Amino acid sequence: MRGILSWGAYLPYRRLDRSQISAFIGLGGGKGTRTVASFDEDTTTMAVEASRLALRAVAGRPDTVLFATTAPAYADKTNATAVHAALRLDPSVAALDLGASTRSAVGGLRLALQGTGTTLVATADLRTGRAGSADEAAGGDAGAALLVGDGNDTTPVLAEYLGGAACTAEFVDRWRAPGDVRSKVWDDKFSELTYVDLARNAWAEALATVGVAADQITVAVAAPTTRIGKAVAGKLGATAIIGDLTDTVGATGAAQPGLLLAALLEQAEPGQALALFVAGDGVEVLVFRATDALASFTPTRSVADGVTGGAPLAYGRFLSWRGMIDIEPPRRPEPARPSGTAAARSADWKFGFVGSRDTETGTVFMPPSRVSMDGERTDQMEPVPMADVEGTIATFTVDRIAYSPSPPIVFAVVDFDGGGRLPIELTDTDFDEVEIGQRVEMTFRRLFTADGIHNYFWKGRLVRG
């Protein structure tokens, strides 16, 4: 039996009320909200967070990592290797990037379901457009990760893959030149009619392949726009079509198939037939059946929790984070280019957040140390992974002078459970809500970018709820 072993869905903390857009620039906007990645987030960091949630819920580890996004942090350089490093995977685990299209995400999932071994399919996207555009309002930022494999007694299959169908077609629907912010669209009505025709063929073939009637299936539909999604959903004849989250999250591009499949699995019951329907340069249909193991599985953080969480973001700050407007930064020198050599020497600390523990005294060092506290012993340490360890704020300061793309910076000295103390930057936090004694969890972020090199490290985030 092969199928989904676990999943993780990551929604950024900040939310933009679409009504702010028209109030600010006089056009665009709409109803509802959309998720917004912070200034220190990109598709790599969101893929890491979603993957951490997926792997934390099970004992299994992947043999391969596939990463899909339309907005990679790097060109030429593989982005999946940073995901691999942050998850502290074995060097023998392959880490590969997939394309720059929304279909590459569901393509990676299909490859994993039809392959062998255990594969982590990580997806993430940053969706935006010109100020006041429909894409700006309708888009959303998110990450999703699905662990696919054959399952065993400790990590059972939660949703068995029954089969599916694909229907590929070359037509001009939505496109964007590399480096451009704005995606262009040919004609909504033309796209709608084209996808509906493709949907009928792929849906009929998938049902024939798996031997399940349409009225026995609950479907999640991922489409470039809400209009196309509704048009396609109306032709499927399924028992139920779950919400596509566009009213609260937005259309999340490459992350949308994984995000909606996660939402579908969270609502499913054992024995229920499920389908993921994805429209994007053709159509992909994947059909599953929920297993008995799904009843006892609890995701680390549900999609529903992610949707209801979060805090508002001013539209002006959104434009600043997206590089649409320039605000006055602190008048301090910008950071120098990070050293690739130094990063490689300290990869376990920088990407994996691994400290060290004195094997004799139990003292935890952050960053890791080779020498004991008293200086009497050298290299008598053991590694201590700290990324999943929470801590307590011992003291903090609000820094309005240090350079930051989004000042001010909140620094806190954190005492970690089980030992270890470290001054860290807090993120997803308003400075007036920080108090001594609050609990903090770690999150993978980007400190800054200089000379095109992203300086990734870990920041603290308040534990809420």
C-alpha positions in Angstrom: 0.0 0.0 0.0 1.4 3.4 -1.0 0.1 6.8 -0.2 0.3 9.8 2.2 2.1 9.1 5.5 1.9 12.6 6.9 1.4 16.3 6.0 2.3 19.7 7.1 0.7 23.1 6.2 2.3 26.4 7.0 0.4 29.7 6.8 2.3 32.9 7.6 1.3 34.9 10.6 0.4 38.1 8.9 -3.0 38.8 7.1 -3.9 41.6 4.7 -7.5 42.8 4.7 -8.2 43.2 1.0 -10.4 46.3 1.6 -7.2 48.2 2.6 -6.0 48.1 -1.0 -8.7 50.2 -2.5 -8.7 52.5 0.5 -4.9 53.1 0.0 -4.6 53.5 -3.8 -8.2 53.9 -5.0 -8.6 50.6 -6.9 -8.4 46.8 -6.5 -9.0 45.1 -3.3 -12.2 43.1 -2.5 -13.5 41.2 0.4 -11.8 38.8 2.8 -8.1 38.4 3.7 -4.9 36.9 2.2 -1.9 35.5 3.9 1.4 37.5 3.7 4.9 36.1 4.2 6.9 38.3 6.5 9.9 40.3 5.2 12.2 37.6 6.6 10.4 34.7 4.8 10.7 33.3 1.4 9.6 30.1 -0.3 12.6 28.2 1.2 11.8 29.1 4.8 8.1 28.3 4.3 8.9 24.9 2.8 11.1 24.3 5.8 8.3 25.1 8.3 5.8 23.0 6.4 8.2 20.1 6.3 9.0 20.4 10.0 5.3 20.0 10.7 5.0 17.0 8.5 8.1 15.1 9.9 7.3 16.0 13.5 4.1 14.1 13.4 5.6 10.7 12.4 8.7 8.6 13.0 9.5 8.2 9.3 12.3 10.1 7.4 12.5 10.7 3.7 14.9 9.1 1.2 14.3 12.0 -1.2 13.2 15.7 -1.0 11.4 17.3 -3.9 10.9 21.1 -3.7 8.5 23.0 -6.0 7.8 26.7 -6.2 7.3 29.4 -8.8 9.3 31.9 -6.8 12.7 30.2 -5.9 15.1 32.1 -3.7 17.9 31.2 -5.9 18.4 30.5 -9.6 21.3 28.1 -10.6 21.7 27.1 -7.0 19.5 24.3 -5.7 17.0 25.6 -3.1 16.1 22.1 -1.8 19.5 21.8 -0.3 18.7 24.5 2.3 15.5 22.6 3.2 17.5 19.4 3.5 20.0 21.1 5.8 17.4 22.7 8.0 15.7 19.3 8.5 19.1 17.7 9.3 18.7 14.9 6.8 21.4 12.4 6.0 23.8 13.4 3.2 22.6 10.3 1.2 19.1 11.9 0.9 18.7 13.5 -2.5 17.3 17.1 -2.6 16.0 18.3 -5.9 14.1 21.4 -7.2 11.2 21.0 -9.6 10.5 23.6 -12.3 9.0 27.0 -11.8 5.4 26.4 -12.6 2.4 25.7 -10.4 2.0 22.3 -12.0 5.4 21.2 -10.9 4.1 20.8 -7.4 1.4 18.3 -8.2 3.9 16.7 -10.6 6.3 16.1 -7.8 3.4 14.5 -5.8 2.5 12.2 -8.7 6.2 11.2 -9.1 6.4 10.4 -5.4 3.1 8.4 -5.4 4.2 6.4 -8.5 7.8 5.8 -7.2 9.5 3.9 -4.5 11.0 4.7 -1.1 9.9 7.6 1.1 9.7 11.0 -0.5 9.0 14.4 1.1 7.2 16.7 -1.4 7.7 20.3 -0.2 6.0 23.2 -1.9 5.8 26.9 -1.2 4.9 30.1 -3.0 4.9 33.9 -2.7 2.1 35.3 -4.8 1.7 38.9 -5.7 1.3 41.4 -8.5 1.3 45.1 -9.2 -0.3 47.3 -6.6 -4.0 47.3 -7.0 -4.1 44.3 -9.3 -6.4 41.3 -9.1 -3.4 39.0 -8.5 -2.2 41.0 -5.6 -5.5 40.8 -3.8 -6.4 37.2 -4.8 -3.0 35.7 -4.1 -1.7 34.2 -0.9 1.5 32.9 0.6 1.9 29.4 2.0 3.9 26.3 2.3 2.8 22.6 2.3 4.6 19.3 2.6 3.5 15.8 2.1 5.4 12.7 3.1 4.8 9.8 0.7 5.7 6.2 1.1 4.7 2.6 1.5 4.1 2.8 5.2 4.9 0.4 8.0 3.7 -0.4 11.6 5.2 2.8 13.1 4.3 5.1 10.1 1.2 3.8 8.5 -0.4 5.0 5.3 -3.1 7.5 6.1 -4.5 7.8 2.5 -3.9 5.1 0.0 -3.2 6.2 -3.5 -5.7 4.5 -5.8 -4.6 6.0 -9.1 -5.4 9.0 -11.3 -5.2 10.7 -14.6 -3.5 13.6 -16.4 -4.5 15.7 -19.4 -1.8 17.9 -20.7 -2.4 20.8 -23.2 -0.3 23.7 -24.4 -2.1 26.9 -24.4 -1.5 30.5 -23.2 -3.2 31.0 -19.9 -1.0 32.6 -17.4 2.7 33.5 -17.7 5.5 35.5 -16.2 9.0 36.2 -17.5 11.7 35.2 -15.0 12.4 38.1 -12.6 9.0 39.8 -13.2 6.6 40.5 -10.3 3.5 40.6 -12.4 1.9 37.5 -14.0 0.0 38.1 -17.2 -3.3 36.5 -18.2 -4.6 35.9 -21.7 -8.4 35.7 -21.2 -10.3 34.3 -18.2 -13.2 33.0 -20.3 -10.9 31.2 -22.7 -9.1 29.6 -19.8 -12.3 28.6 -18.1 -13.7 26.9 -21.2 -10.3 25.2 -21.9 -10.0 23.8 -18.4 -13.6 22.6 -18.3 -13.0 20.5 -21.4 -9.8 19.1 -20.1 -11.4 18.4 -16.7 -14.2 16.3 -18.2 -11.7 14.0 -20.0 -9.2 13.6 -17.0 -12.0 13.1 -14.5 -13.7 10.4 -16.5 -10.4 8.6 -17.1 -9.5 8.8 -13.4 -12.9 7.4 -12.3 -12.6 4.6 -14.8 -9.0 3.8 -13.6 -9.9 3.6 -9.9 -13.4 2.1 -10.3 -15.1 4.7 -8.0 -18.3 6.6 -8.9 -18.2 10.4 -8.9 -20.9 10.7 -6.3 -18.8 8.7 -3.9 -15.8 11.1 -3.9 -15.1 14.2 -1.9 -12.9 16.6 -4.0 -10.4 19.4 -3.4 -10.0 21.7 -6.5 -6.9 23.7 -7.0 -7.1 26.2 -9.8 -5.4 29.4 -11.0 -8.5 31.5 -10.1 -11.7 31.1 -8.1 -13.7 31.4 -11.3 -12.0 28.5 -13.0 -12.2 26.4 -9.8 -15.9 26.9 -9.5 -16.5 26.2 -13.2 -14.5 22.9 -13.0 -16.1 21.9 -9.7 -19.5 22.2 -11.2 -18.8 19.6 -13.8 -17.4 16.8 -11.5 -20.6 15.5 -9.9 -18.7 14.7 -6.7 -20.4 14.2 -3.3 -18.8 17.3 -1.9 -16.2 20.0 -3.0 -14.3 21.4 0.0 -13.6 25.1 0.2 -10.5 26.3 -1.7 -9.5 28.8 1.1 -9.3 31.7 -1.3 -11.6 33.9 0.9 -9.2 33.7 3.8 -5.8 32.6 2.5 -5.8 33.3 -1.2 -4.7 31.4 -4.3 -1.3 30.1 -3.2 0.2 28.9 -6.5 2.5 25.9 -6.2 1.5 25.5 -2.5 -2.2 25.2 -3.2 -2.4 21.5 -4.2 -0.6 20.4 -1.0 -2.5 22.9 1.1 -5.9 21.7 -0.1 -5.0 18.1 0.1 -4.0 18.6 3.7 -7.3 20.4 4.4 -9.1 17.5 2.6 -7.4 14.9 4.7 -8.1 16.7 8.0 -11.9 16.6 7.2 -11.9 13.0 5.9 -13.1 9.8 7.6 -11.6 6.3 7.3 -12.9 4.5 4.1 -13.8 7.8 2.4 -12.8 8.3 -1.2 -10.9 11.5 -1.8 -9.6 13.3 -4.9 -7.2 16.1 -5.5 -8.0 18.0 -8.8 -5.4 20.4 -10.0 -5.8 22.8 -13.0 -2.6 24.3 -14.4 -1.3 24.0 -17.9 -3.5 20.9 -18.1 -5.3 18.9 -15.5 -4.1 16.4 -12.8 -6.4 14.1 -10.9 -5.1 12.0 -7.9 -7.6 9.7 -6.1 -7.1 8.3 -2.6 -8.9 6.3 0.0 -8.6 7.2 3.7 -7.4 4.3 5.8 -8.3 3.4 9.4 -5.0 4.9 10.5 -6.2 8.4 9.7 -8.6 8.3 12.6 -5.8 8.2 15.1 -3.5 10.7 13.3 -3.2 14.3 14.7 -1.4 16.8 12.5 1.2 18.9 14.3 -0.7 22.0 13.3 -3.9 21.9 11.3 -4.9 24.0 8.3 -7.9 25.2 10.3 -5.6 26.5 13.1 -3.5 28.2 10.6 -6.4 29.9 8.9 -7.9 31.2 12.2 -4.5 32.4 13.6 -2.6 35.4 12.5 -2.6 39.1 12.9 -3.4 42.1 10.6 -0.9 43.8 8.4 -1.1 47.4 7.1 -1.1 47.6 3.3 1.8 50.1 3.4 3.9 47.6 5.2 2.9 44.9 2.8 4.1 47.0 -0.1 7.4 47.6 1.7 7.9 43.9 2.3 7.2 43.2 -1.4 9.7 45.9 -2.6 6.9 48.0 -4.1 7.8 51.1 -2.0 11.1 52.0 -0.3 10.9 53.1 3.3 13.7 54.9 5.2 15.8 52.2 6.9 17.9 52.8 10.1 20.9 54.9 9.1 23.4 52.2 9.6 25.6 50.3 7.2 23.9 47.5 5.5 25.2 44.0 6.4 28.2 42.6 4.5 27.9 39.5 2.3 27.8 36.3 4.4 30.7 34.0 4.0 29.9 30.8 2.1 33.0 29.1 3.6 32.0 30.0 7.2 28.4 28.8 6.6 29.7 25.5 5.3 31.9 24.9 8.3 29.0 25.6 10.7 26.1 24.1 8.7 24.7 22.0 11.6 24.4 25.2 13.7 23.4 27.6 11.0 20.8 25.5 9.3 20.0 22.7 11.8 20.2 24.8 15.0 22.3 22.1 16.7 24.2 23.0 19.9 26.5 20.9 22.0 26.3 19.3 25.5 29.2 18.6 27.8 29.0 14.8 28.3 30.3 15.1 31.9 28.4 18.1 33.3 25.4 18.3 31.0 26.0 22.0 30.2 24.4 23.0 26.9 26.4 25.4 24.6 24.7 27.6 22.0 26.5 28.1 19.7 28.2 24.7 20.0 31.6 24.7 21.8 34.5 22.2 21.7 35.8 23.2 25.1 34.1 22.7 28.5 33.0 25.6 30.7 36.0 25.2 33.0 38.5 24.8 30.1 39.6 21.4 31.3 38.2 19.2 28.5 38.1 19.4 24.8 35.9 17.6 22.3 34.0 15.8 25.0 30.7 17.0 23.6 27.5 15.5 22.0 25.3 17.3 19.5 22.0 18.7 20.8 19.3 19.5 18.2 17.5 22.6 19.5 15.1 23.6 16.7 12.1 21.9 18.3 13.0 23.0 21.8 11.0 25.8 23.3 12.3 28.4 25.7 11.4 31.3 28.0 12.2 35.0 27.6 14.6 36.0 30.4 14.9 39.6 29.1 14.5 41.6 25.9 15.2 44.9 24.2 13.7 46.8 21.3 16.4 48.0 18.9 15.6 50.9 16.6 19.2 51.5 15.5 20.4 48.2 14.1 19.8 47.7 10.4 16.7 45.8 9.5 14.4 45.7 6.4 11.5 46.1 8.7 12.5 48.0 11.9 12.5 47.9 14.9 14.1 44.6 15.9 13.1 42.8 19.1 16.0 40.9 20.6 15.4 38.5 23.5 17.6 36.4 25.7 16.0 33.0 25.8 16.5 30.2 28.3 15.8 26.9 26.5 14.1 24.0 28.2 16.8 21.5 29.4 19.6 24.0 29.3 21.1 26.6 26.9 20.8 30.4 26.7 20.9 32.5 23.6 20.1 36.0 22.5 17.8 35.7 19.5 15.8 37.9 17.2 12.0 37.6 17.6 9.8 37.5 14.5 6.0 37.6 13.8 5.9 39.8 16.9 4.9 43.4 17.6 7.3 44.9 20.1 4.5 46.1 22.5 3.3 42.5 23.0 6.6 41.0 24.3 6.9 40.3 28.0 9.5 38.6 30.2 8.4 35.0 30.9 6.7 34.4 27.6 7.3 31.2 25.8 9.2 31.1 22.5 9.5 28.5 19.7 12.0 28.5 16.9 11.4 29.2 13.3 13.7 29.1 10.2 14.0 32.6 8.6 16.2 34.8 6.5 18.3 37.3 8.5 19.2 39.4 5.4 20.3 39.2 1.8 23.5 40.7 0.6 25.1 40.3 -2.9 22.3 37.9 -3.7 23.3 35.5 -0.9 20.5 34.7 1.6 21.7 34.5 5.2 19.4 31.9 6.7 19.2 31.2 10.4 16.7 30.7 13.2 14.6 33.3 15.0 12.2 33.1 17.9 8.4 33.2 17.7 6.0 33.7 20.5 4.0 30.6 21.4 0.4 31.7 21.2 -2.7 29.8 22.2 
